């Protein structure tokens, strides 16, 4: 039996590593981690250009990274090299965050198999509440109702709550 890169030892019959989050979870992970990847690369670009003080104390940040990548909140422009490296850096960070999430999911699955089933349900409920809280925080900042990132966090949170508490509450005796 080959060892899984995610330490879960979850291999399918062909010897390939089985995905821990499956299609729905991977889609939610990809959408949500895109925010964190963009914000992380934004912070690195600002810190490399203007220093940590500008980012942390003066709150210097990109004004609109989706439409005008190089324009900062104070009107200055990022150096051309960092503008050029922003999108590839964001894609690398995005892939790393997705893989890290998959790795953590594999470790959690392996660890939770050692405990009673109610522990897994409680962990799913905690994860669902965290995703719902993230979605609510995005909506509270003026997010669009049908934007894919908060919507996927909201749906993912509901699914985790259902898997954690709802399914066992409505199970036939």
C-alpha positions in Angstrom: 0.0 0.0 0.0 1.5 3.3 -1.1 1.5 6.2 1.4 -0.7 9.2 0.7 0.9 12.6 0.4 -1.8 13.8 2.8 -0.8 11.4 5.5 -4.3 10.0 5.5 -3.5 6.7 3.7 -6.6 7.1 1.7 -5.9 5.4 -1.6 -8.4 4.2 -4.1 -8.1 0.7 -5.6 -5.9 1.9 -8.5 -3.2 3.1 -6.0 -3.9 6.8 -6.6 -4.3 9.2 -3.7 -8.0 9.9 -3.1 -9.1 13.5 -2.8 -10.2 14.5 0.7 -12.5 17.3 -0.1 -14.0 15.9 -3.3 -15.5 18.2 -6.0 -17.8 20.4 -3.9 -15.2 20.9 -1.2 -12.5 21.6 -3.8 -14.6 24.2 -5.5 -15.4 25.9 -2.2 -11.7 25.7 -1.3 -10.6 27.2 -4.7 -13.0 30.1 -4.5 -12.3 31.0 -0.9 -8.5 30.6 -1.1 -8.4 33.0 -4.1 -9.1 35.9 -1.7 -6.3 34.9 0.6 -3.9 34.3 -2.2 -4.5 37.7 -3.7 -4.3 39.5 -0.3 -1.1 37.7 0.6 0.6 38.5 -2.7 -0.6 42.1 -2.4 0.9 42.4 1.0 4.2 40.9 -0.2 4.4 43.3 -3.2 3.7 46.4 -1.0 6.2 45.3 1.6 8.9 44.6 -1.0 8.3 48.0 -2.6 7.7 50.3 0.3 8.6 48.4 3.4 6.7 46.8 6.3 5.9 50.1 7.9 4.0 51.3 4.8 1.9 48.2 4.8 1.2 47.7 8.5 1.3 51.3 9.9 0.3 53.4 7.0 -2.2 50.8 5.6 -0.8 51.1 2.1 -2.5 48.6 -0.2 -3.6 48.0 -3.7 -6.7 50.1 -4.5 -8.3 47.6 -6.9 -6.2 44.5 -7.7 -8.8 43.1 -10.1 -8.9 45.9 -12.5 -5.8 48.1 -12.0 -3.2 45.9 -10.5 -0.4 48.5 -9.9 -2.4 51.4 -8.4 -2.0 51.8 -4.7 -4.3 53.4 -2.2 -2.1 56.6 -1.9 -2.0 57.1 -5.7 1.5 55.7 -6.3 2.1 52.8 -8.6 3.9 49.5 -7.9 7.2 49.0 -9.7 6.7 47.3 -13.1 8.5 44.1 -12.0 6.1 43.5 -9.1 3.1 44.3 -11.4 4.5 41.8 -13.8 4.9 39.2 -11.1 1.6 39.8 -9.3 -0.6 37.4 -11.3 1.9 34.5 -11.5 2.7 35.0 -7.8 -1.0 34.9 -7.0 -1.6 31.7 -9.0 1.3 30.0 -7.3 0.0 31.1 -3.9 -3.5 30.0 -4.8 -2.3 26.5 -5.8 -0.2 26.3 -2.6 -3.2 27.2 -0.5 -5.5 24.7 -2.2 -2.8 21.9 -1.7 -2.4 23.0 1.9 -6.1 22.8 2.5 -6.2 19.3 0.9 -3.2 18.3 3.1 -4.9 19.5 6.3 -8.2 17.8 5.3 -6.3 14.5 4.9 -4.6 14.9 8.3 -7.9 15.7 9.9 -9.6 12.7 8.3 -6.8 10.4 9.5 -6.9 11.8 13.1 -10.7 11.9 13.4 -11.0 8.2 12.4 -9.5 7.3 15.8 -12.3 9.0 17.7 -16.0 8.4 18.1 -18.3 9.5 15.3 -19.7 12.4 17.3 -16.3 14.1 17.4 -16.3 14.2 13.6 -19.8 15.7 13.7 -18.7 18.4 16.1 -15.7 19.2 14.0 -17.9 19.5 10.9 -20.3 21.8 12.8 -17.3 24.0 13.9 -16.1 24.1 10.3 -19.6 25.0 9.0 -20.0 27.8 11.6 -16.6 29.1 10.6 -17.5 29.2 6.9 -20.9 30.8 7.7 -19.1 33.4 9.8 -16.7 34.1 6.9 -19.6 34.5 4.5 -21.4 36.8 6.8 -18.3 38.9 7.3 -17.9 39.3 3.5 -21.6 40.2 3.1 -21.4 42.7 6.0 -18.6 44.5 4.2 -21.0 45.2 1.3 -20.6 42.0 -0.7 -22.9 41.3 -3.6 -25.4 38.6 -2.7 -24.7 36.3 -5.7 -20.9 36.7 -5.7 -19.3 33.3 -5.9 -16.9 33.6 -3.0 -19.3 34.4 -0.1 -22.0 32.3 -1.7 -19.7 29.3 -1.9 -18.7 29.8 1.8 -22.3 30.1 2.8 -23.3 26.9 0.9 -20.2 25.1 2.1 -21.0 26.1 5.7 -24.6 24.8 5.4 -23.4 21.5 3.9 -20.9 21.0 6.8 -23.6 21.9 9.3 -26.0 19.4 7.6 -23.3 16.7 7.6 -22.4 17.4 11.2 -25.8 17.9 12.9 -28.7 17.8 10.4 -28.2 14.3 9.0 -28.1 12.7 12.5 -31.1 14.7 13.7 -33.3 13.6 10.8 -32.1 10.0 10.6 -34.7 7.4 10.8 -34.6 5.2 13.9 
